[in-house]
Amino acid sequence: MIEQEQKLSLEIPEKLECLLEDHRYKIVYGGRGSSKSWTVARVLLAIGRRKKIRVLCAREFQNSISDSVHALLADQIKSMGLDGFYTVQNTSIFGTNGTEFLFAGLKHNITKIKSFEGVDICWVEEAQTTSKSSWDVLIPTIRKPESEIWVTFNPELDTDETYKRFVVMPPSNAKVVKVNWSDNPWFPSVLRDEMEDLKARDMDAYLNVWEGNTRQVLDGAVYANELRKAQEDNRIKDILLDKSIPVSTFWDLGWADMTSIWFVQTLPGGEVRVIDFYQDSQKTLDFYANLLQTKGYAYRDHWLPHDAEHKNMTGRSTREILEGMGLPIRITPKLSIADGINSARMLMNRCYFDINRCAEGLQALRHYRYAVDPDTKMFSEKPLHDQFSHAADAWRYVAVGLDEKPNEWSKTLKQNTKWIV
């Protein structure tokens, strides 16, 4: 038990008393029922009561305040008897001493994240899905002297960016702690029954869900075998880019959802170099057109999904708008999702991926999986629509587009083509 001033008693698991120490990075990961989030919330509230701090509570995706830890903090304020000190508002929490808790999603608000100043502690919750690009922007943003970054997550794959960055090769001045249900002195019996049931049915799932071990592949992962083979064949690595080779881009369009773009070079003999990936949301078409120019590639064409020919309220289609900006547009042939996935699987076996520029896209492909039928509880033939599916849809369009005129493409590349890896 840690005694705080003004007679506030803070009970936390002994293994997590390191949260009260001074470290730039505090990384807490492990399985379900370990009280990670519960403990971090209580410690932050206790610190905020003792002194004025500014806390940014972030996660990769936050479409509304209900997706954040706002409710968790509000519950702990009541549990700790701090109702008189903290005021819980709809989208923020304030203390009488000036302490404030702010909430933001990283992926959809990365420009807003850059504007945050004076953050003392940034808590990234459910960080297993946080992308490389989000970390690359967030970390230098939290730059106030003695500021800290707290990270909590349940690991999934050992190739995920957060796991690689903070567990496999943690930064200096990082405290990395793995906690599980066995470290939680208040572990409830109802969860124990659930845990024992999963342990009896599926040991691999138990080790991931309750013991915090990474999985080799996610259950129902669509491209698990192909990506494993690419890794074994050393086809996911640093690629020395030759910008004289023409690039084709393949898009999945979105506004509230992601617009995802793969950048691809093809060589004689059928070899495919996947050199880059980009995705963002709530950006206009001219933003993406300008982005293409900043990349500095020599473009052959840009492949859009078939619905890019639909007219919008202005009477113009996405295809017409981009062609008006001078982009050579092609429309991906319409193909069923199942057939597109089969084509994408075959294509992946002859692809080389740049490990850094394609990191976010590769993470999405590894997490792309089939949905579970609510009636049979078995995997359906339909992939799950989530934050990873947009990059995967764009990947299907790569396969379908490259199958459209392979002989023509190969012919145009046979003159003066070179590649250095």
Long-range contacts (C-beta under 8 A, 24 or more apart in sequence): 4-46, 4-49, 4-50, 5-50, 6-49, 8-46, 8-49, 8-80, 10-42, 10-43, 10-46, 10-80, 12-39, 12-42, 12-43, 13-39, 13-179, 13-183, 13-184, 13-185, 14-183, 15-177, 15-179, 15-183, 16-43, 16-177, 16-179, 16-183, 18-175, 18-177, 19-43, 19-150, 21-175, 22-146, 23-148, 23-173, 23-174, 23-175, 24-147, 24-148, 24-149, 24-171, 24-172, 24-173, 24-174, 25-148, 25-149, 25-150, 25-151, 25-166, 25-170, 25-171, 25-173, 25-174, 25-175, 25-176, 26-148, 26-149, 26-150, 26-151, 26-174, 26-175, 26-177, 27-150, 27-151, 27-166, 27-167, 27-170, 27-174, 27-175, 27-176, 27-177, 28-150, 28-151, 28-152, 28-177, 28-179, 29-151, 29-152, 29-153, 29-154, 29-155, 29-163, 29-166, 29-167, 29-176, 29-177, 29-178, 29-179, 29-212, 30-154, 30-155, 30-178, 30-179, 30-180, 30-183, 30-211, 30-212, 31-154, 31-180, 31-181, 31-208, 31-209, 31-210, 31-211, 31-212, 32-154, 32-181, 32-191, 32-195, 32-209, 32-210, 33-180, 33-181, 33-184, 33-187, 33-188, 33-191, 33-195, 33-210, 34-179, 34-180, 34-181, 34-183, 34-184, 34-212, 35-179, 35-184, 35-186, 35-187, 36-152, 36-179, 37-69, 37-72, 37-125, 37-152, 38-72, 38-76, 40-123, 40-125, 40-150, 40-152, 41-69, 41-72, 41-73, 41-76, 42-76, 42-80, 44-73, 44-101, 44-121, 44-123, 44-150, 45-73, 45-76, 45-77, 45-80, 45-82, 45-86, 46-80, 47-121, 48-86, 48-95, 48-97, 48-99, 48-101, 49-82, 49-85, 49-86, 49-95, 49-97, 49-99, 51-97, 51-99, 52-95, 52-97, 52-98, 52-99, 53-99, 53-120, 53-121, 54-99, 54-100, 54-102, 54-118, 54-119, 54-120, 54-121, 55-99, 55-100, 55-101, 55-102, 55-119, 55-120, 55-121, 55-122, 55-123, 56-102, 56-103, 56-104, 56-116, 56-119, 56-121, 56-122, 56-123, 56-142, 57-101, 57-102, 57-103, 57-104, 57-123, 57-125, 58-103, 58-104, 58-105, 58-106, 58-113, 58-122, 58-123, 58-124, 58-125, 58-138, 59-105, 59-106, 59-124, 59-125, 59-126, 59-127, 59-129, 59-130, 60-105, 60-106, 60-107, 60-126, 60-127, 60-129, 60-130, 60-131, 60-134, 60-387, 61-105, 61-106, 61-107, 61-108, 61-129, 61-387, 62-103, 62-104, 62-105, 62-108, 62-109, 63-105, 63-108, 65-90, 65-91, 65-103, 67-105, 68-103, 68-125, 69-103, 69-123, 69-125, 70-101, 70-103, 73-101, 106-130, 106-131, 106-134, 106-137, 106-138, 107-131, 107-134, 107-281, 107-387, 108-281, 108-282, 110-134, 110-137, 113-137, 113-138, 113-141, 114-141, 116-141, 117-144, 118-144, 119-144, 119-147, 120-144, 120-146, 120-147, 120-148, 121-147, 121-148, 121-149, 121-150, 122-147, 122-148, 122-149, 122-150, 123-150, 123-151, 123-152, 124-149, 124-150, 124-151, 124-152, 125-152, 125-153, 126-152, 126-153, 126-154, 127-151, 127-152, 127-153, 127-162, 128-153, 128-154, 128-155, 128-156, 128-160, 128-162, 128-163, 129-160, 129-162, 129-367, 129-387, 130-161, 130-162, 131-161, 131-359, 131-360, 131-363, 132-161, 132-165, 132-356, 132-359, 132-360, 132-363, 133-360, 135-161, 135-162, 135-165, 154-209, 154-212, 155-208, 155-212, 155-213, 155-214, 156-208, 156-214, 156-215, 156-218, 156-367, 157-214, 157-215, 157-216, 157-217, 157-218, 157-366, 157-367, 158-214, 159-362, 159-363, 159-366, 160-363, 160-366, 161-359, 161-360, 161-363, 163-214, 178-212, 179-212, 180-210, 180-211, 180-212, 181-210, 217-366, 218-366, 218-367, 218-369, 219-369, 219-379, 220-369, 220-370, 220-371, 220-372, 220-379, 220-384, 221-366, 221-367, 221-368, 221-369, 222-341, 222-365, 222-368, 222-369, 222-370, 222-383, 222-392, 223-344, 223-345, 223-348, 223-365, 223-366, 223-368, 223-392, 224-366, 226-345, 226-348, 226-349, 227-348, 227-362, 227-365, 227-366, 229-349, 230-348, 230-349, 230-351, 230-353, 235-351, 235-352, 235-353, 236-352, 236-353, 236-355, 236-362, 237-352, 237-353, 237-354, 237-355, 237-421, 238-354, 238-355, 238-356, 239-273, 239-275, 239-352, 239-353, 239-354, 239-421, 240-420, 240-421, 241-275, 241-354, 242-418, 242-419, 242-420, 243-296, 243-297, 243-298, 244-298, 244-416, 244-418, 245-273, 245-298, 245-413, 245-417, 245-419, 246-298, 246-299, 246-300, 246-412, 246-413, 247-275, 247-297, 247-298, 247-299, 247-300, 248-299, 248-300, 248-301, 248-302, 248-303, 248-401, 249-292, 249-299, 249-301, 249-302, 249-303, 250-303, 250-332, 250-394, 250-395, 250-397, 250-398, 250-401, 251-302, 251-303, 251-304, 251-305, 251-308, 251-394, 251-397, 252-305, 252-390, 252-391, 252-393, 252-394, 252-397, 253-304, 253-305, 253-307, 253-308, 253-318, 254-281, 254-390, 255-281, 255-282, 256-281, 256-282, 257-281, 257-390, 258-387, 258-390, 258-391, 259-283, 259-288, 259-390, 260-361, 260-364, 260-390, 260-391, 260-393, 260-394, 261-288, 261-394, 262-361, 262-391, 262-394, 262-395, 262-398, 263-295, 263-297, 264-398, 264-402, 266-402, 266-409, 266-410, 266-413, 267-413, 267-417, 267-419, 268-410, 268-413, 268-414, 268-417, 269-410, 270-350, 270-406, 270-410, 271-350, 271-352, 271-419, 272-347, 272-350, 272-351, 272-352, 272-402, 273-351, 273-352, 273-354, 273-419, 274-351, 274-352, 274-353, 274-354, 274-358, 274-361, 274-398, 275-354, 275-357, 275-358, 276-354, 276-357, 276-358, 277-357, 277-358, 277-359, 277-360, 277-361, 277-362, 277-391, 279-360, 279-361, 279-390, 279-391, 285-318, 285-321, 285-322, 285-325, 286-325, 289-322, 289-325, 289-327, 292-327, 299-327, 299-328, 300-328, 300-412, 301-328, 301-329, 301-330, 302-327, 302-328, 302-329, 302-330, 303-329, 303-330, 303-331, 303-332, 303-397, 303-398, 303-401, 304-329, 304-330, 304-331, 304-332, 305-331, 305-332, 305-393, 305-397, 306-331, 306-332, 306-333, 306-334, 330-401, 330-404, 332-397, 332-400, 332-401, 332-404, 333-400, 333-401, 333-404, 335-396, 335-400, 337-382, 337-383, 337-396, 338-381, 340-396, 340-397, 340-399, 340-400, 341-383, 341-396, 343-396, 343-399, 343-400, 343-403, 344-395, 344-396, 344-398, 344-399, 346-399, 347-398, 347-399, 347-402, 352-421, 360-391, 361-391, 361-395, 363-388, 364-388, 364-389, 364-390, 364-391, 364-392, 365-391, 365-392, 365-395, 368-392
